[in-house]
Amino acid sequence: MEELNKAGLYIDEIYRLRVQDPAIANETIELRQECLDYSRNLQAFKKLCEDFYKIAYDFSKVVESEKLRAIGTQNQLKTMAKQRQAEQQVYQSQILEQTVELERLKSEYQYLQRIESEQQEIINNFLMNQ
């Protein structure tokens, strides 16, 4: 058997003639199996990474869409606040104008009451003198 080993020929456990040492052949088979397992695991990992990328990409689209919607809503609220402020200023100026008009009308009313009382007094004096 040693003569066969020197010639590079080996006999395995089931007594077949081999060109390669059975221990090395077994290690080669194990290494091949480990490489296949590694390749399968690598493919599974690649698929997981692709799925994760797709989910993250889709999520980023949703986030960007919501971000734009939030910015739009925020701008709309700012516009509404400015409109309310402008309306409030208009209402305040109208109140001021109405207050000034009310004061003017009160003064005019008092003036007319005074004229009426003076005229009534003149009429009364005239009637009494007759």
C-alpha positions as CSV (number, residue, x, y, z in Angstrom):
1,M,0.0,0.0,0.0
2,E,2.9,2.3,0.7
3,E,4.2,1.6,-2.8
4,L,0.8,2.9,-4.2
5,N,1.0,6.0,-2.0
6,K,4.5,6.7,-3.3
7,A,3.2,6.4,-6.8
8,G,0.4,8.9,-6.0
9,L,-2.4,6.3,-5.8
10,Y,-4.6,5.8,-2.8
11,I,-7.3,3.3,-1.7
12,D,-10.3,4.8,0.1
13,E,-12.5,3.3,2.8
14,I,-14.6,1.4,0.3
15,Y,-11.4,0.0,-1.3
16,R,-11.6,2.0,-4.5
17,L,-8.4,3.2,-6.2
18,R,-8.0,7.0,-6.0
19,V,-5.5,9.4,-7.5
20,Q,-6.0,11.8,-4.5
21,D,-5.5,11.1,-0.8
22,P,-8.9,10.2,0.7
23,A,-8.4,12.6,3.6
24,I,-7.8,15.4,1.1
25,A,-10.7,14.3,-1.1
26,N,-13.0,14.4,2.0
27,E,-11.7,17.8,2.9
28,T,-12.3,19.0,-0.7
29,I,-15.8,17.6,-0.6
30,E,-16.5,19.3,2.8
31,L,-14.9,22.6,1.5
32,R,-17.1,22.4,-1.7
33,Q,-20.2,21.8,0.5
34,E,-19.2,24.8,2.7
35,C,-18.7,26.9,-0.4
36,L,-22.2,25.9,-1.7
37,D,-23.7,26.7,1.8
38,Y,-21.8,30.0,1.8
39,S,-23.0,30.8,-1.7
40,R,-26.7,30.0,-0.7
41,N,-26.4,32.2,2.4
42,L,-24.8,35.0,0.4
43,Q,-27.7,34.8,-2.1
44,A,-30.2,34.9,0.8
45,F,-28.4,37.8,2.3
46,K,-28.4,39.6,-1.1
47,K,-32.1,39.1,-1.4
48,L,-32.6,40.4,2.1
49,C,-30.5,43.5,1.3
50,E,-32.5,44.1,-1.9
51,D,-35.8,43.7,0.0
52,F,-34.5,46.1,2.7
53,Y,-33.4,48.6,0.1
54,K,-36.8,48.4,-1.6
55,I,-38.6,48.9,1.7
56,A,-36.3,51.8,2.7
57,Y,-36.7,53.4,-0.8
58,D,-40.5,53.1,-0.6
59,F,-40.5,54.4,2.9
60,S,-38.4,57.4,1.9
61,K,-40.9,58.2,-0.9
62,V,-43.7,58.1,1.7
63,V,-41.7,60.3,4.1
64,E,-40.8,62.8,1.3
65,S,-44.5,63.0,0.3
66,E,-45.6,63.6,3.9
67,K,-42.9,66.1,4.3
68,L,-44.1,68.1,1.3
69,R,-47.7,67.8,2.5
70,A,-46.7,69.1,5.9
71,I,-44.8,72.0,4.3
72,G,-47.9,72.8,2.2
73,T,-50.1,72.7,5.3
74,Q,-47.7,74.9,7.2
75,N,-47.7,77.4,4.4
76,Q,-51.4,77.3,4.2
77,L,-51.7,78.0,8.0
78,K,-49.3,80.9,7.7
79,T,-51.3,82.3,4.9
80,M,-54.5,81.9,6.9
81,A,-52.9,83.6,9.9
82,K,-51.8,86.6,7.7
83,Q,-55.3,86.8,6.2
84,R,-56.9,86.8,9.7
85,Q,-54.5,89.5,10.8
86,A,-55.3,91.6,7.7
87,E,-59.0,91.1,8.4
88,Q,-58.6,92.1,12.0
89,Q,-56.8,95.3,11.0
90,V,-59.6,96.1,8.5
91,Y,-62.2,95.5,11.3
92,Q,-60.3,97.6,13.7
93,S,-60.1,100.5,11.2
94,Q,-63.9,100.1,10.5
95,I,-64.6,100.2,14.3
96,L,-62.5,103.3,14.6
97,E,-64.3,104.9,11.6
98,Q,-67.7,104.0,13.1
99,T,-66.6,105.3,16.5
100,V,-65.6,108.7,15.0
101,E,-68.9,108.8,13.0
102,L,-70.8,108.0,16.2
103,E,-69.1,110.8,18.0
104,R,-69.8,113.2,15.2
105,L,-73.5,112.2,15.1
106,K,-73.7,112.6,18.9
107,S,-72.3,116.1,18.6
108,E,-74.6,116.9,15.7
109,Y,-77.6,115.5,17.7
110,Q,-76.7,117.7,20.7
111,Y,-76.3,120.7,18.5
112,L,-79.7,120.0,16.9
113,Q,-81.3,119.5,20.3
114,R,-79.9,122.8,21.5
115,I,-81.2,124.5,18.3
116,E,-84.6,122.9,18.8
117,S,-84.8,124.0,22.4
118,E,-83.7,127.6,21.4
119,Q,-86.4,127.6,18.6
120,Q,-89.0,126.2,21.0
121,E,-88.1,128.9,23.4
122,I,-88.4,131.5,20.7
123,I,-91.8,130.1,19.7
124,N,-92.9,130.1,23.3
125,N,-91.7,133.7,23.8
126,F,-93.5,134.7,20.6
127,L,-96.7,133.0,21.7
128,M,-96.6,134.6,25.1
129,N,-96.0,138.0,23.7
130,Q,-99.0,137.9,21.5
